[in-house]
């Protein structure tokens, strides 16, 4: 039997038709399978590998931390320097009210923790999110996912939860004095890169202020420079009450966090004590890797080139079969006629060494979320392959 056969037989599956490529090595914006075939990676682990695969400084930080210690105690009991140092750097790059970091092991867990924090702090139960939003796949985060298709088989889910329309001024009226929190992706990713109107997201912030509902911005997929600034919310002149992070937070290692003001966060530590706990949140190796990755992003010449690379993709992806391109920075959706067309294109470009996929709530759109340090030549080559496929189908 082949490794693929063992994968299908012994590893729990997420679909009945996985890609099942046997990737044996990855570096920068490239991956290689067991036959030596090279792929340009346009997914970056779904926005995880923002500074590429196996950046030398991240690998060095992981090795160094492994020499000191791995897991030593459940989260929150001991002073672990990787956690503290990373939290110091993160909060130094955030607005003053985002000064307390609660680590988790994933983005979904960050969503779960933020839901508990909002309910505990406000004493309210109602949670609002948006249609075509994605905040994770655990029971609580699934409850606020904005698509019935993905959650209908798992009901009953959490009560007192509702989804409203993104970019709808009228729907903001559903936010009221019973609302604990409003969860919103700063830029909706799985909807096919849906960017908010400036006036609308400002109105959302103001409505939360008026009703004293907490505004939770999910930057699990769009944080860490993905949209051209370190944090996407910087582009809209608003500040959340709680910020969700994951994916790129760990530099390629599993890590999530919800970040808020200490006066809000501290309510999880009393009445009851241990109001939110987890075993592997803020794992020291993950924090060491994430700290190194963020330093690379801040110190290397990466962020100033995000919008230029976005334009380079757009200029090289002009084709009659492309219906439109929605993007902000290096988060891009290339729209085709329907899912069948899109899937055909995806399969063929993968065969030719360009790795990509589709969006959960926009199946007719092709995903481009590469490492932020992808080279100009890699961009041009990937676009050439894509257009070559479009010319043939």
matplotlib code that plots the C-alpha trace (Angstrom):
import matplotlib.pyplot as plt

x = [0.0, 1.1, 1.3, -1.8, -3.7, -2.6, -3.6, -7.1, -7.5, -6.0, -6.2, -9.6, -10.9, -12.5, -13.9, -14.5, -12.1, -8.9, -6.1, -3.8, -0.6, 2.4, 4.3, 7.7, 9.4, 8.5, 10.7, 9.8, 6.9, 7.6, 6.7, 7.9, 6.1, 7.5, 8.3, 10.4, 7.7, 7.8, 4.7, 4.4, 2.3, -0.5, -2.2, 0.5, -1.4, -4.4, -2.6, -0.4, 3.0, 3.0, 6.8, 7.1, 7.7, 10.6, 12.0, 15.6, 15.0, 11.8, 13.5, 16.4, 14.0, 12.2, 15.5, 16.6, 13.4, 13.4, 16.8, 15.2, 11.8, 8.7, 5.4, 5.9, 2.4, -1.1, -1.5, -1.5, 0.2, 3.9, 5.9, 7.0, 9.4, 8.3, 4.7, 5.7, 8.1, 5.6, 2.8, 5.0, 5.8, 2.2, 0.7, 3.4, 2.1, -1.5, -3.8, -3.5, -6.8, -5.5, -3.0, -3.8, -3.2, -4.9, -3.2, -5.0, -3.9, -5.9, -8.1, -11.3, -10.4, -9.7, -13.3, -14.6, -12.6, -13.8, -17.4, -17.1, -15.3, -17.9, -20.8, -18.9, -18.0, -21.3, -23.6, -25.5, -26.1, -26.9, -24.2, -24.4, -22.2, -22.5, -23.7, -20.8, -18.5, -16.1, -14.9, -14.0, -15.5, -16.0, -19.5, -19.4, -17.6, -19.8, -22.8, -21.7, -20.6, -22.6, -23.7, -26.5, -25.1, -22.1, -23.9, -27.4, -26.3, -25.0, -28.0, -28.9, -26.1, -25.8, -29.1, -29.4, -27.1, -28.0, -26.4, -27.0, -25.9, -22.3, -22.2, -25.9, -26.7, -30.3, -29.2, -27.1, -30.4, -30.4, -27.5, -29.2, -28.8, -29.1, -26.1, -23.0, -20.8, -20.7, -18.2, -17.0, -14.1, -12.4, -12.3, -14.4, -12.1, -14.2, -16.8, -14.3, -12.5, -15.4, -14.1, -16.3, -17.4, -15.7, -18.9, -20.5, -17.7, -17.5, -21.3, -20.8, -18.2, -20.5, -23.5, -21.5, -20.5, -24.1, -25.3, -22.2, -21.9, -18.3, -16.9, -14.8, -12.8, -11.6, -8.2, -7.3, -7.0, -6.3, -3.9, -0.1, 0.2, -2.0, -4.0, -1.1, -0.9, 0.1, -3.6, -6.4, -8.5, -5.8, -7.1, -10.6, -9.7, -11.5, -10.3, -12.0, -12.7, -11.4, -9.1, -8.9, -5.6, -4.5, -3.0, 0.1, 0.4, 2.5, 4.8, 3.9, 3.2, -0.3, -1.2, -4.2, -5.1, -7.8, -6.6, -8.4, -8.1, -6.8, -9.9, -12.0, -9.8, -9.4, -13.1, -12.1, -9.9, -12.6, -16.2, -15.4, -11.6, -10.3, -13.1, -11.3, -8.4, -6.6, -3.6, -1.6, -2.5, 0.6, 2.9, 6.4, 7.7, 4.8, 5.3, 9.0, 8.3, 5.6, 7.8, 10.6, 8.1, 6.7, 10.1, 10.9, 7.8, 8.6, 12.3, 12.5, 11.4, 8.1, 5.1, 6.0, 5.6, 2.3, 0.1, 2.7, 2.5, -1.3, -1.2, 1.4, -1.0, -3.9, -1.9, -0.8, -4.3, -6.2, -8.3, -11.7, -12.7, -12.0, -15.3, -13.7, -11.0, -11.7, -8.7, -7.1, -3.3, -2.3, -5.7, -7.3, -10.3, -10.4, -14.0, -15.2, -18.5, -19.3, -17.8, -17.4, -15.3, -13.3, -12.6, -11.5, -9.0, -7.8, -7.1, -5.3, -3.1, -2.1, -1.1, 1.2, 2.8, 0.7, -1.0, -4.4, -8.0, -11.4, -13.4, -16.0, -18.7, -17.5, -16.9, -16.7, -13.7, -10.0, -7.9, -4.6, -3.1, 0.6, 3.5, 3.9, 7.6, 6.7, 9.0, 8.0, 9.2, 7.2, 4.1, 4.6, 5.3, 2.2, 0.0, 1.5, 0.5, -3.0, -3.6, -2.2, -4.8, -7.6, -6.6, -7.0, -10.2]
y = [0.0, 3.6, 6.5, 7.9, 4.7, 4.7, 8.4, 7.7, 4.6, 5.8, 9.6, 11.2, 12.8, 16.2, 15.4, 12.4, 13.7, 15.2, 16.4, 13.9, 15.3, 13.8, 16.9, 16.0, 19.4, 23.1, 26.3, 29.9, 30.0, 26.5, 22.9, 19.6, 16.2, 12.7, 12.6, 15.8, 17.8, 21.5, 23.7, 27.4, 27.8, 30.3, 29.3, 29.6, 27.1, 29.4, 32.5, 30.6, 30.9, 34.7, 34.8, 31.5, 28.0, 27.2, 30.7, 30.2, 32.6, 30.8, 27.4, 28.7, 30.0, 26.6, 24.8, 27.1, 26.8, 23.0, 23.0, 24.9, 23.2, 22.1, 21.9, 22.3, 23.2, 24.1, 27.6, 30.5, 29.1, 29.6, 32.4, 31.2, 33.6, 32.9, 33.8, 36.9, 38.2, 37.6, 39.3, 42.3, 42.6, 42.1, 44.6, 47.2, 47.0, 47.4, 50.2, 50.9, 49.1, 45.8, 45.2, 41.7, 38.5, 35.2, 32.4, 29.5, 26.6, 27.7, 30.4, 28.4, 28.3, 32.1, 32.5, 30.3, 32.2, 35.6, 34.5, 33.5, 36.7, 38.9, 37.1, 37.2, 40.9, 42.3, 39.9, 39.5, 36.4, 37.6, 37.3, 38.7, 37.7, 38.1, 36.0, 34.3, 34.7, 32.1, 32.0, 28.3, 24.9, 24.0, 23.9, 27.5, 29.0, 27.0, 28.6, 32.0, 30.8, 32.7, 29.8, 27.3, 24.8, 24.1, 23.8, 22.4, 18.8, 19.8, 21.5, 22.3, 24.8, 27.8, 29.8, 33.5, 33.8, 35.5, 36.4, 39.7, 41.0, 42.4, 45.9, 46.4, 49.6, 48.5, 45.3, 47.2, 47.9, 44.3, 45.2, 46.3, 46.5, 42.7, 42.1, 40.9, 41.1, 41.5, 39.2, 40.4, 39.5, 42.9, 41.6, 38.6, 35.9, 32.8, 35.0, 35.7, 38.7, 40.9, 44.3, 46.5, 50.0, 52.6, 54.3, 50.9, 49.6, 53.0, 52.8, 49.3, 50.6, 53.4, 51.1, 48.9, 52.0, 53.1, 49.7, 48.9, 45.7, 44.5, 44.6, 41.6, 41.7, 38.4, 38.8, 35.2, 35.0, 38.6, 39.7, 40.0, 42.1, 40.0, 43.0, 45.4, 46.8, 44.9, 44.8, 45.2, 47.3, 50.0, 50.7, 51.6, 53.8, 51.7, 49.7, 46.6, 45.7, 42.2, 41.0, 37.4, 36.1, 32.7, 31.1, 33.4, 34.1, 30.9, 31.4, 27.9, 26.4, 26.0, 29.1, 31.4, 34.3, 36.7, 40.1, 42.8, 45.3, 44.0, 45.4, 43.2, 40.2, 40.0, 39.0, 35.5, 35.0, 35.5, 34.3, 31.6, 31.3, 29.5, 31.0, 30.0, 27.5, 25.3, 23.0, 23.9, 27.5, 29.6, 26.5, 27.8, 26.5, 28.0, 31.4, 31.3, 30.6, 33.3, 35.9, 35.2, 35.4, 38.7, 40.1, 39.0, 40.7, 43.9, 44.0, 42.7, 44.6, 42.8, 45.0, 47.9, 45.6, 44.0, 46.4, 46.3, 42.5, 42.6, 44.8, 42.5, 39.6, 41.7, 42.9, 39.4, 37.9, 39.7, 37.2, 37.0, 34.0, 35.8, 37.5, 39.8, 39.9, 41.0, 41.7, 43.7, 43.2, 39.6, 38.2, 37.7, 35.9, 35.2, 34.7, 32.4, 31.3, 28.6, 26.0, 23.4, 25.8, 26.9, 23.3, 22.3, 25.3, 24.5, 20.8, 21.7, 24.4, 22.1, 19.5, 22.1, 23.1, 25.9, 25.1, 26.7, 26.0, 27.6, 29.5, 28.0, 30.6, 31.5, 28.1, 29.8, 31.8, 30.8, 31.6, 33.5, 34.0, 33.3, 33.9, 37.7, 37.3, 35.5, 36.8, 38.8, 36.0, 33.4, 35.7, 36.1, 32.3, 31.3, 33.8, 32.4, 28.9, 30.0, 31.9, 28.9, 26.7, 29.3, 29.3, 25.6, 24.8]
z = [0.0, -0.7, 1.8, 0.1, 0.9, 4.5, 4.7, 3.4, 5.7, 9.0, 9.1, 9.8, 6.6, 6.1, 2.7, 0.5, -2.1, -0.5, -2.7, -1.0, -2.3, -0.4, 0.4, 1.8, 1.9, 2.0, 1.9, 1.2, -1.2, -2.6, -1.7, -3.1, -3.2, -2.9, -6.6, -6.4, -8.2, -7.2, -6.4, -6.0, -2.9, -3.3, 0.0, 2.7, 4.9, 4.6, 5.8, 8.3, 6.7, 6.2, 6.0, 4.1, 5.0, 7.4, 7.7, 9.1, 12.0, 13.0, 12.8, 14.9, 17.5, 17.7, 18.1, 20.9, 22.8, 22.4, 24.2, 27.2, 27.7, 25.9, 27.8, 31.5, 32.9, 31.9, 30.6, 33.1, 36.1, 35.5, 34.0, 30.6, 28.9, 25.3, 26.3, 28.1, 25.5, 22.7, 24.5, 25.2, 21.5, 20.3, 22.7, 21.8, 18.2, 19.2, 20.5, 24.2, 25.1, 23.6, 26.3, 27.7, 25.7, 26.5, 24.5, 23.1, 20.8, 17.7, 16.2, 16.9, 20.6, 20.5, 19.3, 22.1, 24.7, 23.4, 23.4, 27.1, 27.9, 26.3, 28.1, 31.4, 31.2, 30.0, 31.8, 28.5, 26.4, 22.8, 20.3, 16.8, 13.8, 10.0, 7.1, 5.2, 8.2, 9.4, 13.0, 13.5, 13.5, 17.2, 18.7, 19.9, 16.9, 14.6, 16.3, 15.0, 11.6, 9.0, 6.8, 7.6, 5.0, 7.2, 10.5, 9.8, 10.6, 14.1, 15.6, 18.3, 18.7, 21.1, 21.7, 21.5, 18.4, 15.2, 11.9, 10.1, 6.7, 6.4, 5.0, 5.8, 7.7, 8.3, 10.0, 12.6, 14.3, 15.6, 17.9, 21.1, 24.9, 25.2, 22.9, 24.6, 21.5, 17.8, 16.0, 12.6, 10.4, 9.6, 6.0, 5.3, 4.0, 3.2, 1.6, -1.2, 0.3, 1.1, 2.2, 4.4, 3.4, 5.6, 6.5, 7.5, 9.7, 11.4, 12.0, 13.4, 15.9, 16.9, 17.4, 19.7, 21.6, 22.0, 23.2, 25.2, 23.2, 22.7, 19.2, 18.5, 15.3, 13.9, 12.2, 12.5, 8.7, 7.8, 10.5, 10.4, 7.2, 5.0, 3.9, 3.6, 7.2, 10.3, 11.4, 8.9, 11.3, 11.0, 7.5, 8.8, 11.7, 14.3, 17.3, 18.6, 22.2, 21.6, 18.8, 17.6, 16.3, 15.0, 11.9, 11.3, 15.0, 15.5, 12.6, 11.3, 14.7, 16.3, 18.3, 18.8, 21.1, 22.1, 23.2, 25.2, 27.9, 31.2, 33.0, 30.7, 30.7, 34.5, 34.9, 33.7, 36.8, 39.4, 40.2, 39.2, 39.4, 36.3, 34.2, 31.1, 30.9, 28.4, 28.4, 25.4, 24.8, 24.4, 24.0, 24.6, 21.2, 19.4, 21.1, 20.4, 16.7, 16.5, 18.2, 15.7, 12.8, 13.9, 14.2, 10.7, 9.5, 11.3, 10.5, 6.9, 3.9, 3.5, 4.5, 2.2, -0.9, -0.2, -2.3, -5.1, -5.2, -5.2, -8.3, -9.9, -9.5, -10.9, -13.9, -14.8, -14.3, -17.0, -18.8, -20.4, -18.3, -15.0, -14.0, -11.4, -8.8, -5.2, -3.0, -0.3, -0.1, -0.6, 0.2, -3.2, -4.8, -8.5, -9.6, -12.3, -13.7, -11.2, -8.9, -11.6, -13.7, -10.7, -9.6, -13.0, -13.1, -9.6, -10.4, -13.6, -12.1, -9.3, -11.9, -13.4, -10.1, -8.7, -5.4, -4.5, -3.5, -3.2, -0.5, 1.8, 1.0, -2.5, -4.2, -7.6, -6.5, -6.6, -3.5, -3.6, -0.2, -0.7, 1.7, 1.9, 0.8, -2.4, -5.1, -8.1, -10.4, -8.5, -8.9, -12.7, -13.1, -11.1, -13.2, -16.4, -15.4, -14.5, -17.7, -19.7, -18.1, -18.8, -22.5, -22.7, -20.9]

ax = plt.figure().add_subplot(projection="3d")
ax.plot(x, y, z, "-o")
ax.set_aspect("equal")
plt.show()
